[in-house]
């Protein structure tokens, strides 16, 4: 593991210590947890931003490391629409469902 030094104001450090105490962990553990959560959330933000700019849902899911369904749910929850290409999206779903059901694949192709 590599060390990282960060400057923080006293109030932020006090808040970290308060949360760590409530959870029964040390400061380093809570800082790692908060950073990990922040990284995951930031990856989702970047992925959704790219999706809104016309990238495929599949690529956005890969960037965010979220499942296609989780990312789609997040996009829906936020009421976000995209400038996506319908054929591109159909190809994505066909790849996702290719081993599931020929009938479903045919329905997607005919949308």
Secondary structure in CASP SS format (residue, H / E / C, confidence):
PFRMAT SS
TARGET T0000
AUTHOR 0000-0000-0000
METHOD secondary structure of the structure
MODEL  1
X C 1.00
X C 1.00
X C 1.00
X C 1.00
X C 1.00
X C 1.00
X C 1.00
X C 1.00
X C 1.00
X H 1.00
X H 1.00
X H 1.00
X H 1.00
X H 1.00
X H 1.00
X H 1.00
X H 1.00
X H 1.00
X H 1.00
X H 1.00
X H 1.00
X H 1.00
X H 1.00
X C 1.00
X C 1.00
X C 1.00
X H 1.00
X H 1.00
X H 1.00
X H 1.00
X H 1.00
X H 1.00
X H 1.00
X H 1.00
X H 1.00
X H 1.00
X H 1.00
X H 1.00
X H 1.00
X H 1.00
X H 1.00
X H 1.00
X H 1.00
X H 1.00
X H 1.00
X H 1.00
X H 1.00
X H 1.00
X H 1.00
X H 1.00
X H 1.00
X H 1.00
X C 1.00
X C 1.00
X C 1.00
X C 1.00
X H 1.00
X H 1.00
X H 1.00
X H 1.00
X H 1.00
X H 1.00
X H 1.00
X H 1.00
X C 1.00
X C 1.00
X C 1.00
X H 1.00
X H 1.00
X H 1.00
X H 1.00
X H 1.00
X H 1.00
X H 1.00
X H 1.00
X H 1.00
X H 1.00
X C 1.00
X C 1.00
X C 1.00
X C 1.00
X C 1.00
X C 1.00
X C 1.00
X C 1.00
X H 1.00
X H 1.00
X H 1.00
X H 1.00
X H 1.00
X H 1.00
X H 1.00
X H 1.00
X H 1.00
X H 1.00
X H 1.00
X H 1.00
X C 1.00
X C 1.00
X C 1.00
X C 1.00
X H 1.00
X H 1.00
X H 1.00
X H 1.00
X H 1.00
X H 1.00
X H 1.00
X H 1.00
X C 1.00
X C 1.00
END
